[in-house]
């Protein structure tokens, strides 16, 4: 590159930049910029022609102004004129301006293309590189059409300089990614592949990037690159660090090129030529050997370069999956990284071992690290590493270690992050089913799963356990006994009630001989849960009651009294009312024989693909099938554990798992059409009141498709339940009630309490937060004796809040009975700092009259505060670092409440900060520290509260690394005293 002469310093530009930096305010900056723009405009429009230096200086100023965020609507023509200059510095600024400011649809593109064409034809390597860089930066289709045929010719020309070849290869790669159809490689293919033999390492590196992209679309055309890539890789791996001095990075020869060559080889199967394959295996062994050597430098750059090559080598070994010795060695090498102090290495090791576990050659070697992986699941601080540990445990599980792994995953589930709970639930359910030899263990596992994480146990899981219990006579009595004991717990999850209601309704007679579980006791136990359940569960329990009349005639009078009660026969929900009426009539009119026929025990279900595995595949997204359902099928797997069984064409009875393949939205019908009575009952057991077939996406899929930004694989998407598709936006709801701010302030320093109450409705809140995630329970209590209709609470994000805070809700019943309470679960993720809380819009009909009001949801930025302990020296050091005026917010205010030190301390702790003792010289003052956790960044916060008891005043000072956060936290906290 030509040297820049002293005259190219552009003193005027330096003065202008200095003036901008010295501006005290935004207004002063804008004033100075407008003055400069007026001056530049006058120079460009003046009669006096500007020389190249002046044009370059003024174009540079325009570029700087644009980079400050201001619009530039002139100067483009002057920049284009600079392209025709013969001076490098002037041409460089012209190309820079064009690359940054010119739109691909600009009218000047044709002039720019002419200038580029002249530079490409000039054979001046410096000018050619500038032109190629410009083409790559703009990358428009029009430029591609103009130069796609010329760039391959420049790339393979014998007289092209090395720097030009590099630029041409990368420029062609950019055009190919933007418009693949414009790059004609047919005649150039062999010569481009031959660039892998070029003596210049920079050309080879650029060529490998280009070939890797091209061969993904046309692998056969570039197959000859395999031998050349192996040859080049062999020369690099076997070379000493002194052999490639210009391309040695911290004693590692050409690490970037090595990684690119290894990735290129992963585009193809193992080489067919024995000599090439032998040389490649030798290279891979050499890399693994070098990983065992002591490091030649303690610098992190050395270890990073060395490990990058090692992990790419392991990826290639896994891709080939044909060399048992290499696979086992790779597994042992990864095992050493599982306890490395570097978090990223542990993450990558776990991720690679997940793939190794699916290989028949290395599965046993992976299993030897089970204790280390379990320890990682328990002790890792990073949630992403814990998730990879859970994935690896799932992948390495087989019959020999299934009980240990399932036990550890259940234990971890009690404290697991919200983001991965549902995925772990699905994996535990799959492993328990797949490797169950003793089905009593399987039943215990699923019931434990419901007890520990009931909110995350989907219908697929409890459908499946019912199917298995129904199909296996040897486990039915144990299942009835176990579920009966589980239902005796004071707090019992609704999914447990569903499982208990179905199993006792089918097999309760197997434990009825024990006085402790006699028929009246079973009925009383189930009916004690009735009023706490949703409509769907109540419908299932009514079906269980009519089954009891058939199983236990002595309970007939008691159950008929329940069905005859006004709350059932006149129930506002049509499904419950219909069941009560029909079941009461059936029990009264039908003879014993008819009743026994209609309510006979359910027949076994036909086997299908495990519905839980199907759901886990959907959760993991496309491409996860091979990892989740690998080829390691246990030949001893029986009809339950084997996964997929062919369904006889003569069997028409759908099973509870029929929906588990995700082919329809509604819960499945579950009985043969031939037996009307039994069929209706099974539909009653598994269908919710509003289950209707649908040809469109499931509610869950519709809900997830509306979420922006959480993707289907994001943690928050895994937590979401189906929700109504059409939620009102901020423009569709009324303003918050006048006392909304006052109600919000009550929850700044606490998480539980009554958010709102009037003569009709009471709304309670219970919430917990951890790092940038939170879970909130909203309890809606109907204080009247009249049922609420069309009850619809909705969370609304005003303004840009949706990009700052992700809130996902669980659907609540549309009817709330008089005196009843319904619960809504909100899963919250803080994406970045926010100032305004979300809104809660509640709408319903009471006595035919519409009711609507809007509250502010008690989610404020301090809820994501993580307390931080620090010594006095560290506190003051950090305090001084946050000394910029915009980083501090201070407020002096009069006390609104009695000044009690213990109350103040409790409020500060509730606010989220850690209180630091012996830091402030004045023991009456309070000093705190913490970190606000968001997905995008962390915001450190220090606070100091100085009470003055005599004057009944406070002075509150907050310092954070973000100005809006400082002000907002100061306002929030000041309102609490």
N, C-alpha and C positions, 0 to 999 in steps of 0.2 A: 504494500500500500504506500503511495507517495507520502513523503513527509509533509507536515503542515508547516508552512512558512510563518515567520513572525507576524507578517501582515494580516494573517487570517484570524487574529485574536478577536476581532469584532468587539471593540471596546464599548461601542454603543449598546450592544446586546447585554454586556456585563453590567453596565450602569443601569439599564432598564430592570434587569433581574434583581439587582441590589435594591432599587427603589421599591419594587413589589414586596420584597422580603421585609423592608423597613416600615411598611404600612401598618398603622396601629389598629385599623378596623377594616371590615369588609367594604364599607362605603368608600374609604380612602383608596383601597385597591381598585375598586371599580372605576373611580374617578381617574386614577393614573392610567388604567388600561384604555379607557375611552379617549383620553388625551393622546395616547400613543397611536391608537387606531386612526384617529383623525389625521395625525401627522403622516402615517404610512399611506393612508388613502390619498392625501394631497400629493405625496411624492410620486405615487404610481400614476396619478392623473395629470401631473405637471407637464409643462412643455419640454422641460429639460430631460433628455434621455438618461436613464440611470445606467451606471456601469455594473459589471457583474458582481463586484464586491457589495455595492449598495443593495442590489436586488437580493443577494444572499442574506445580508444582514436583516433586511426587512421581512423576508420570508421566514427567517429563523424566529423573529419576534412574533410573527403571526402563529407559528407552530407552538411557541411557548404559551401564548395566550390561549390557544385551543386546548392545550394540555392542562391549563388551569380550570377548564370547564366552561369557557365562553365560546359562543358561536362565532364562526368566521365565515363571512359570505363574500369575500373578495380575495384577490392575491393568487388565485389558482393559475391564471394565465401566466403570471410572472414566474411561478414555480415551473410551469411547463417550459418556458423560455430558458430556464437554467439548465434543462436537460441537454440543450444543444451546445452548452459551453464546453470548451476543451480543458478547463481547469477541473481537477478532481474534486476540490472542496465545494465548488459551485454546483457541479453535477450531483454530488452526494446529497447536498441540502435539497436540491430539486426532487430527487428520488425519495428522500425521506418525507418531504411534504406530501408528495403524491401518495405514498404508501399509507400515510396516516389519515389524510383528509379527503382524498378523492373517492367518491362513491363508484361502485362498479357500473352504475347506470349513467354516469356523468357524460355530458356531451363532449368532454375533452378526451375521452378514451381513445378516439381515433388518432388525435395528435400525439398522445402519449405512446400509442403503439408504434407510430412512425419513428419517434425518437428512440424507442427501445430497439426497433429493427435496425436502425443505423448503428447503435452501440453493439448489438450482437454481431453485426457484419464488420465492425471496425478491427477485429482481432486484437484489440487492446484488452488484455486480461482483466485489468482493473475495471474498465467500463463494462465489460461483459458480465462481470460478477455483480455490479450494481444493477444492471438491467435484469439479470436473473432473479436477484433478490426482490426487485419490485414486482415481477410477475408472480412470484410465490406469495408475496404479502397481499397483493390485491386478489389474485386467484379467481378472477371472474371468468365466466364461461366465454365471454367475448375474447378475453386474452388467451384463454385456452385454445380457442379455435384459430387464433392468429399465430400462435407459437408452438402448438403441440407437435407439429411436424419438424420444426427446426431444432428443438431442444435435444431429442435423441441423437440427431446428427452431431451436435456439439459435444454430447456426452461421450460418444465413441470415436470421435475424430482423433487421429494420431497426433496432430499438432496442437491439441488443446492443452493448456497448462493444467496442472493438478488442481489448483484452486478453482479453476473454471469447471472441471469435471465434478468436483464436489458440489458446487453450487447448482450445476445442471441436474445432477441426480436428485438433490433435495427439491429442486423446483419441479421436476417431473413427478416426484412423489406427491407434492402438494396438488398439482393439477389432476393427478389420477384420483386422489381422494375426493376432490371436488366434482370432477366429471370423468368417470372411468371410460366412457365411450369415446372420449376425444383423444385418448393416448394410443396411437397405433404401434404396437410393439412387435408385430409379426416378424418383420425383416430385421429388427434390431435385437431380438431376444438373445441369440447366441453371443453377440458381441457385448451385450450388457452383462450376461453371466460371466464372461471372460474377465470382467473388471475385478472379480474376486482374486485374480492373480496379479493385480496391479502392485507395483512396488511401493506406492505411496499409501500409507495406512489410512490417511484421511479419505482417500478415494474409495478404498475398500469399505470403510465404515459407512459412508453414504450409500454405496452400491448395495450393501447388505440390507439397509433399511428399505431401499426401493424394491429389491427382489423379494423380500419377505412379504411386502404388501401385494406385489403382482402375482406371486405364486399361489396366494390364497384363492384367487379367482381362476387361474389357469395353471394348476399344479403340474400337469404333464409337460407343458411348454418349458418349464424351468427345472425339470427333473435333473438335468446335468449339473445343477449347482451343488448337489449333495457331495459329490467327490471333491469338488473344489473347496467347499466349505469345510469338510473334514480335514483336507490337506492344510488349509490356512489355520484352522484351529489347532492342529497338531504342532505346527511351527510355533505358534504363540505359547501353547501350554508347555512345550519342552524347552522354551528359550529361558535364559536367565534375565534378571531384571536389567542387566547392563546391555543386553543385545538390542533392546528397543528403547533406547534412552529417551527419545523424543515422545514416545507413547507409553512410558512407564509412569504409573501413578502410585506414589508411595510404595515402591518396591513390587508393584503388581503390574505385569506387562499387559498393556492394552486391555483393561478390564471392560470398557464399553464395547469394543469390537468382539470380545469373547462372548459377552452376554448376547449380543445380536446374532452371532453365528449359532449359538445354542438354541435361540428362539427360532431361527430359520430352519434348523434341523427338526424342530418339533412340528413343522408343517408336513412332514413326510413320515412314512413308516420306516422301520430299520432298513439300512442299505442291504440290497440283495447281493452285491459283490462282497465275497468273503474277505478280500484284502482290505476294502474300505471299511467294512464292519469291524474287522480286527483292529484297524488303526484307530477307529472311533472309540472302541471299548478301552483301548490303551489310554487314550486321552482322558476319558471319564475316570479311569482308575488313578491317573496322575493327579487330577483335580482333587479326588477324595484323599489321596495320600498327602498332598500339600496342605489340606485342611488340618491334618494331624500334626504338622510341623509347628514348632514354636514361632510366634509372630516375629517378623523382622523389624517391626516398629510398634510402639505403644500408641501411636496416633489412631484416632477413631477412623480417619480416612482410609488407613490401611486395612483395618478389619472390615469396614463397609465394602470396599472393593473386592476383597477376598471372599466375603460371604455372598456378595451378589453373584459371583461366578459359581460358587458352590450350590446355591439354591437353584440357579438355572440349570446346573448339571443334574441335580436331583430331579427337577421337573422333566428333563429329557429322559432320565432313567425310568421314571414313572410312566412317561408317555410310551416308551417302547415296551415296558412290562414283559420283557423276554429274557432278562439276564438275572437269574436268582441271586447270584453272588453280589452283583451290584445293588440289587434291591435291598438285600439284608444289610450291606455296608451303609447304604444311604439311610436306612432306618436307624442304625446304631449312631450314625453321625447326627441325625436329627435328635436322637435321645439325649445327646450331650447338650444340645441347645435348650432342652426343656427346663433346665435349671439355670440358664444364663441370666446374668443380672440385667441384660438389655431386654426391655419389654417387646420390642419389635421382633427380635430373634425368637423369643418364645412363641409369639403369635404365628410367625411364619413356619416354625417347626411343627406346631400343632396342626396348622392348615395342611402342610405337606403330608403329615402322618395320616390325616384323615383319608387321603387318596391312597397312600400305601396300604392302609388297612383293608382295602377292597381287593388287593392282589393276593392270589393264592400263595405266592412265593414269600411274601413278607408279612402276612397276617400274624403268624406266630411271633415274629420278631417284634411287631408293634405291641402285642399283648404283654411283653415283658416290662413295659413302661407303665403299666396300669396304675401302680401306686403313685408315681410321679404325676400322672394326669389327674388323678383324684385329688391329690394335694393342691394342684393348680386350681381345680374347680373350687376348692374351699378357701384358698388364701390369696388368689390373684386380686389385685386392686382394680385392674382394668376390666370393664364388663365385656369388651370385645374378646379379650383373651379367655375369659371364663366361658363365653359362648363357644369359642373354638374347642375348649376342653370338653364341653358337653357334647359337641359334634363328634369329637374323637372317641369318647367313651361309647357313644352310640355306634360308631363305625367298627370299633374293635370288639363289640359284644358278640358272644356266642354262647352255646349251652354251658360251657365250663365256667364262665364268669358272670352269667346273666344276673343271678341273684345279688351278687356283690355290687354290680354296676347299678342295677335298679334301686337297690337300697341306698347307695350314695347319692343318686340323682333325686330320690325322694327327700333325703335329708337336706340336700342343697336347696330344694324347691321352697322350703320354708323361709329362706332368706334371699331367694333369687330376685334379681331385678325384674321389674314389671315387664321390661322389653322382651325378655326371653322366657317368661313363665309358660305361656301357652305352647310354645315350641317344645319345651321340656316335658310338659304334660303329654303331648302327642307322642314324643319319643319313648317315654316311660310306658305308655299304653301299648305301643307297638312292640317294644322289647318284651314286656310281660306276656303278651299274647303269643309272640313268635317263638319264644324259648320256654314257655310254660310246660313242664312235665307234670307237676303237681298242680291241678287246677284250683285247689284251695288257696295256694300261694297267689295265683292269678287274681282270684276274687279279693283276697286281702289287699293286694297291691292296688287294684282299681278303687276300692273303698277308701284306702288311705289317700289315694290321689284326690278323691272328691273331698275328703276331710281337710286336706292341707291346702288345696288350690281349687276349691269348688267353682269359683268364678271363671276359671280358665278351662274347665272340663266341658268340652263342646258336646253337642248332641251325639256326634259320631262315636264318642268314647262310651257313653252309657248305653247307647243303642247296641254297641258291640258286646258289652259284657252281658246284656240281657240275651242276646243271640246265643252266646257261648253257653250260658247257664241253661237256657232252654234246650240246647242241643245235646247236653251231657248229663245223663241221669246221675252219674256218680258225684256230681258237685252240687246238685240242687238242694239237698238237705243242708249241706254246709253253708251254702249261700244264704238260705233263708235264716239260719241261726245267726250268721255273722251280721247280716243287714238288720235283723231285729235288735241285736245288741247295739249296733251303730246308731239306730234311731232313738235310743234311750238317752243320748247326749242332749243336754238342755238346749245348746245352740247347734242346730243341724242344718247343713246347707240344703237348698231346695233340690239340687240334683240327687242328693242322697235320698230325699223323700220320694223322688220319681222312681229311682231304682228299687227302694224298699217297697213302694206301693205295687209295682209290677211283680216283683219276686214273691212277695207275701200273697198277692192275689192268685198267683199260679201255684206256688209250692208251700204256702203257709201251713197246709195240712201236715207236712212232714215234721213240723216241730210243735204241733198242737197238743201232743201227748204230755209235754212238760207243763206242769201247772204255772211255771213262770212265764210261759209263752202260750197260754191257752187262747182260744179264739176271742173271747171278750177282751183279753189283755192286748192282743194284736190289734183289734179294732180300735180300742181306746188310744193306743199309742199312735196309730196313724191319724185318727181323727183329731188328736191334740195338735197336730201340725197343720190341719186343714185351713184354719183361718189366717195362717201366716203365709200362705202360698199364692202364687199367681193363678190366673184363670186356667191356663193350660194344665198346671199340676193338679188343681182342684178337679178338673175334668177327669184326669187319670185316676185320682183317688175315688171318685164316684164309680168308675168302672171296677176298681178293686172291691168296693163295697158290695156291688151286685155279685161279684165272684164269691165273696165271703158267704152270701146267702146260699149259694150252691154248695160250697165246701163245708160250711158250718151252719146248719139250719137253726141252731140255738141262738144265733145272732140276728135272725130275721126281724124280730120285733124291734130291736134297737135300731137296726139300719133303716127299717121302714119309717121309724119316727124321725130319723135324720133326713131322709128323702122327702118326708111329708112336711117338714118345717117350712114356714113361709119364706125364709131366706133362700131356700132352694127352688120351691115351686114358683115363686114370684121373682126370681133373680133377674136383675136387669140384663145380665149377659145371656143371650139367647141359647148359646151352646150349653151352659150349665142348666138352664131351665129345661131345655129339651131332654137332657140326660136324666135329670131328676124325675121328670114326668114319665118318661119311657121306662126307666128302671123300676120305678114304683109300680107302674101298671104291670110290667113283666113279672115282678115278684109276687104280685097279688093274684093275677089271672092264670098264669101258666102253671101246669102241673109239675110235679117233681121230675118226671121223666123229660118233659119238654125243657125244663130249666137246666137239667143236667146236660141235655144235648146242645142247647144254645151256648151254655157257659162251660163247655168242656175245656180241658187243658189244651194249650196251644200246641200245634204240631211242630216238629223241628224245622228250622229255617234252612233253605238251601245255601250252600257256601258260595261266597263271592270274593272278589279281591278285598283285602282288608281296607275298609273305608277310612280308617285312621291313617293308613299309609298314603292313601289317595289325597287326604286333606293335607298331610305334611308335605307332599310333593307340590300341592298348590301353594302352600305357604312359602316354600323355598323358591318357587318360581321355575321358569323353563330351564332345562338343563340339569335339574337336580335329581332327575330320576335315577341316573346311574349311581350317584353317591348314596341315595337312600335305599335303592332296591338292587344291590349289586349281585354279582354272579355267585357269591358264596352261599348257595342254598344248601342247607343241611339235608342230606339224603334221608335222615330219619324223621324229618318233619312230618307230622300227621295232618289230618284234615283241617285242624284249626291253625296249626303253626306254619303250614306250608305256604300260606299266602293266597294263591289263586287256585281254585278248583273248578273244573268244567261243570256247568250247570246243565242237568238233563233237559232236553227240549220239551219233555212231557210235563215238567214241573212248572206250574204257573203261579206258585205262591211266592210273592215278593217277600223279602226279609226286611227287618229294620235297617239293615245296612244297604238296602237297595239304593238309597239316596246318596250313599257315601262316595260314589264315583263323581258326584257333583253334576249330574246330568239334568237335574230339575231343582226348582226352588223349594217346593213344599216338602214337608216330612212325608215319608212314603206310606202308601197303604200297605197293610201287613197281613192280609189274610186272603185265602182263595175265594173267588166269587161263588163257589159251589155251596159254601156254608154261610148263609146270610147272618145267622146269629153270631157265630164265632167271628166272622169277618168284621161285622160292625164293632164288636168288642175290641178287636185288635187295632182297628182304625182309631177307635176312641183312645186306646192306650197311647198310641204313638203320634196322633195328630193333635196339633194345637187347634184352638177354635177358629183360627183364620187361615188355616192351611189350604191354599188353593194352588192347583197346578199352574205353572207359568212357562211360557216358551222363551221368555227373556232371561237376562242374567239374574242370578240369585240376589237377594237383598244385600248380602255381604259384598258381592262383587260390584253391585251398583254403588254401594257406599264407598268402597275403596277406590272406585274409579273417580269419585268426586273429590277425593282428598288431594290437595296440593299444599305443601310439597311432599308429605310422606308417601313413599312408593309402596307397592304391595309387600316388599321385603323389609320396609323400615320397621323399627321396634314398635312404633305407635300403631302401625297397621296390624301387627300381630295381636294387639290388645283389643282391637275394635270389635264391637258387636254390630249386628245389623241395625240400621237407623233409617228413619223415613227419608225418602229421596229428596223431597222438596222442603227445605228448611227456609224460613223467611230470612231475608237479608236485613241489614240495618235500616234500609229505607222502608221495609214492610212493617216495622214495629214502632210502637210509640216511644216517646222519650222516657227515661228512667223516672220512677216516682220521686217526689221532692225529697224524701228522706233517704234516698239511695246512698248518698255519700256518707251520711251518718251511720247507716247500717254497715257500710263497707269498712269504715274506720274501726268498728268494734272488732273486726277480725284481723287487723294488721298484726297484732301481737298474740293471737290465739287461733287455733284451727277448728275448734268445735263450738257449737252453740246454735241458737235460733237466729236464722238470718232474717226471717220475715214472719209476721203473724197479723191476721185480721179476723173478722168474725166468721169467715168461711174456711180459711186455709192457714196452715202453719208449715213453714219450710225450715227444716233443720239441716245443719251442715256438720260433717265429720270428714277431716282430710288429713293426709300425711304427704310429706314431700321428702325426696331423697335426691341429692345432686340436682340435675335439671329435669327430673321426672316427678310427677305427683299423681295422687289418686284422691278423688273427692267423692264422697257419698252425699247425695241430696235426698232428704226424707220429706215427702209431701204428705201431710196429714189432713184428711177431710174432717173438719170440726162439726159438720152438720150431719143430719140424719138422711140427707138426700144425696143420691149418687151424682158425681160429676161426670158429664158426658164430654167426649172429644177432648180429653185432657192431653195437652201437648206442651211440655216444657222444652224449650229450644235454646241452645247456646249460640250467640251471634257475636261475630268479630267485627267491631267497628273499625273503619279506616283500614290501615295497613296491618292491623293486629294479626291477621291470618298468617303473615310471613314471619311474625315474631313469636307466636304462641300457637301450638297445635292442641286443640281440645276435641276429644272424641267421646261420644256419649253412647250409653246403652239405652235402648228403647224402653219406654214404660207403657203400662197398659193404658188404653184409651178411656177406660172407665175406672173411677175410684169410688168404691162403695162408701156409704155414710159411716163415719167412725173408723174407716180403714186408713192404712198408711201404705204408700208405695215408695220404692227406693230406686234411685237412678245413680248409676256409676259413671263418673267422668274420669278419663285418663288424660293427663296433661303433660305436654313436653314443651319446655322453654327453649325456643330456637335461637333467640337473641334478646337483648334487653328491650323492655317495653315499658310504656308509661301509663297506658289506659287499660283498665281491666275489661275482660269480656262481659257481655250482657246476657242476662238470663230472662228470656221472654216466656211467660206462663199464660196459656190460653185454655179456657174450658167453658163449658155451658153448665149453668146452675139453674135448675128450674126453668129451663128453656131460654134464659137470658144469657147472652155472651159475657164472659168476664175476661179481662186481659190487663196485665200490668208487666212492667219491665224493671228488673233489679240489676245491680252491679254485682257480678260474681266475685266472691272474696278471693281472687287470685292476684296478688300484687308481687312486684319484683323481689321483695324481701323474702318471699316464701322459698326462693331458691338459694337462700343464703346458707353457706356452709361455714360454721364457726371455725376459726383458726387460732390456735395458741401460738404465742411468740414471746420471746424475752423482751425486756425493756429496751435493750440496745438495738435489737432488730426492729422493734416498733418505731423508735425515733429515726432510725436510718431510713425506713420505708416512708415515714411521715415527711422527711425532708425531700425524698425523691418525688413525692406528689405535691410539689410546692407551686406549680403553675396556678395562676388565678382561676382559670377555667376548671381546674380539678377540685377546687374547694367550694363547698357551700356552707354558709353559716347563717344561723338565725338566733336572734335574741327575743324571747317571748315570755309573757307572764304565765305563771302556773294556773291551770284551770282546775286542778285537783290538789288535795293535800299533799305536801311534799314528804313522802315517806320513802326512806332509803330502800327498804325491802321491796316495796311495790315497784319502785323505779328499776331495781335490779331484775325483778321478774319480768317487767315489760321489755327490757333490753334483751334478756335471754329469749323471750318469746319473739322478739323482732328477728332473731336469727344469729346475732353476732356472739362471739365468745367474749366474756368479760375478763380483762387482764388485770391481775392484782399486782400491786407494788410497782406500777409503771408511772403513774402521775405523781408528782411531788406532793400534791394536795390529796390527802386520803378521801376527801369528800367527793372528789370528781370520779366520774366513771369513764373508763377507756375500753373500747372494744375493737375487734378485728374479725374479718371474715372474707369469704370469696363468693361472689354471685356466680353460680354455675349456669351457663347456657350451652346449647349445642355448638354454637359458632365460636364462642370465646369465653374466657373467665375474666371477671372484673373484680380486682382486689378493692377492699373497702376498709378504711380506718375511721373510727368515730370517737368523739370526746364530748361528754355531757358535763357541764359545770353548773351545779345548782347553787343559788344564792338564797338561803332560807330567810335572811332578814328582808330582802327586797321581794321575796316570793317570785323570783325570776329564774329563767334558765338561759344558758348559752350553749347551743348545739353546733358542733363543727363536724363536717363529714368531708373526707377526701377519698376520691376514687379516681381510677384512670380514665373515666368517661364523664364529661360534663353533665349531660342530661341525667345520668344515674345519680350523681352527687345531689343535684337539685331535688330530684324526685324523692330520694330516700330521706333527705332532710325534711321535706314537707310532710311525708308520711309519718316520720317519727315524732316530729314536733307536735302533731295533733294528738299524741297519746298522753301528754303531760299537762 
